[in-house]
Amino acid sequence: MSGVRERILRSSVTHVAVAFLAMGSWAAFANRAHPMPAPITAGVIQGAISACITLFLKRGIELTAANLQGLAALLVPPAAAFIVSASLLTAIHVASGTPEVGATVAIPLCVSTGYAAIYSFALWRARNA
């Protein structure tokens, strides 16, 4: 049974679904003071963006780090992840009329940038060990 559980936990589908649910729920919560359907719309939009970011972030970090040397391989991937995530999240939420853009993107942006920093450090350390 642990083999099945391990496959589920490592599955990209699982990670994408969790990102959709967790960050979509956060966005709905962040916009809860506004009339419906604003919280639901923000949640669905944020869930979809987070699912896409989750799907591509790991591979993007790997590709970026592989093409850089030294300290740049450590610092550029999380900086790029922050810039790309912040730009996408903000632009899409502004365009869709999300009422609380700042609150909506704060947690997803921290999570994606934190993940990028930790994963970049792990790659950098493995390469420089």
C-alpha positions in Angstrom: 0.0 0.0 0.0 2.9 2.4 0.7 3.9 2.1 -3.0 0.6 3.4 -4.1 0.6 6.2 -1.6 4.1 7.2 -2.6 3.1 7.3 -6.3 0.1 9.5 -5.4 2.2 11.9 -3.3 4.8 12.2 -6.1 2.3 12.6 -8.8 2.3 15.9 -10.7 -1.5 15.6 -10.8 -1.6 15.5 -7.0 0.7 18.6 -6.7 -1.4 20.5 -9.3 -4.7 19.6 -7.6 -3.4 20.6 -4.1 -2.1 23.9 -5.5 -5.4 24.6 -7.1 -7.4 23.8 -4.0 -5.1 25.5 -1.4 -4.3 28.7 -3.3 -7.8 28.9 -4.8 -9.3 28.6 -1.3 -6.9 31.3 0.0 -8.0 33.7 -2.8 -11.7 33.1 -2.0 -11.0 33.8 1.6 -9.0 36.9 0.8 -12.0 38.3 -1.1 -14.7 37.1 1.3 -15.8 40.6 2.2 -16.9 41.3 -1.3 -20.3 40.3 -2.9 -20.5 37.0 -4.8 -19.3 35.9 -7.2 -16.1 37.9 -6.6 -14.7 35.5 -4.0 -15.5 32.4 -6.1 -14.1 34.0 -9.3 -10.9 35.0 -7.5 -10.6 31.5 -6.1 -11.0 29.8 -9.5 -8.6 32.2 -11.2 -6.0 31.8 -8.5 -6.4 28.1 -8.4 -5.8 27.9 -12.1 -2.7 30.1 -12.0 -1.3 28.2 -9.0 -1.8 24.9 -10.8 0.1 26.2 -13.8 2.9 27.7 -11.8 3.2 24.4 -9.9 3.4 22.4 -13.1 6.2 24.5 -14.6 8.1 26.0 -11.7 10.3 23.0 -10.8 11.4 22.5 -14.4 12.0 26.2 -14.9 14.2 26.3 -11.9 16.2 23.3 -13.1 16.7 24.7 -16.6 17.7 28.2 -15.3 20.1 26.8 -12.7 21.7 24.4 -15.2 22.5 27.3 -17.5 24.2 29.4 -14.8 27.4 29.1 -12.8 28.4 30.1 -9.3 26.3 32.4 -7.2 24.0 33.2 -10.2 22.8 29.6 -10.2 21.7 30.1 -6.6 20.1 33.6 -6.8 18.7 33.9 -10.4 16.1 31.1 -10.3 14.2 32.4 -7.2 14.5 35.9 -8.4 13.1 34.9 -11.8 10.4 32.9 -10.2 9.4 35.9 -8.1 9.3 38.3 -11.0 7.4 35.9 -13.3 4.9 34.8 -10.6 4.3 38.4 -9.4 3.8 39.7 -12.9 1.4 36.9 -13.9 -0.6 36.9 -10.7 -1.0 40.6 -10.6 -1.8 41.1 -14.3 -4.3 38.3 -14.4 -6.1 39.4 -11.2 -6.2 43.0 -12.2 -7.5 42.1 -15.6 -10.2 39.9 -14.1 -11.3 42.5 -11.6 -10.3 40.7 -8.4 -11.1 43.2 -5.6 -8.3 42.4 -3.2 -5.3 41.8 -5.5 -2.6 42.4 -2.9 -4.1 40.0 -0.4 -5.0 37.5 -3.0 -1.4 37.2 -4.5 0.5 37.6 -1.2 0.4 33.9 0.0 0.8 32.3 -3.4 3.7 34.5 -4.2 5.4 33.8 -0.9 4.9 30.0 -1.4 6.2 29.9 -5.0 9.2 32.1 -4.2 10.0 30.2 -1.0 9.9 26.9 -2.9 12.1 28.4 -5.7 14.7 29.5 -3.1 14.8 26.2 -1.3 14.9 24.1 -4.4 17.6 26.4 -6.0 19.7 26.1 -2.8 19.3 22.3 -2.9 20.4 22.2 -6.6 23.3 24.6 -6.0 24.5 22.8 -3.0 24.4 19.4 -4.8 26.4 20.9 -7.7 29.0 22.6 -5.5 29.5 19.7 -3.0 
